[in-house]
Amino acid sequence: MRVGAPRIVPTRGIPYPTGDPSLEPEQEREWRRLLLEQALVALGTAVRGPTVFDELTKAA
């Protein structure tokens, strides 16, 4: 993996990195909250090289 980022938290895609317009507003808020929580876990985790934190995409 060659991306130049030590921590990667996948999202819905490039056009909507922090949201999902296909969801209802309440569902999208919940998805964004989960995304933020996953990002905080990623920031608090020591890594050696690029690491993908994809628990959110598995749960979606």
C-alpha positions, 0 to 999 in steps of 0.5 A: 500500500503506497498512499503516504498516510499512516492512518486511513479511515474509509468513507463513502467516497471522494464526492462525500467524504463525511456524509452519505446523501442516500441516507435519511438525515437521522441515519446520516448523523449516526453514520457521521458520528460513527465515522468520527468515533472511528477516526478518533480510534485511528488517531489513538492507535500506534501504527507502523506504516499505512493502516486501514481502519475499516470497522465502520465500512464493515458495519455499514 
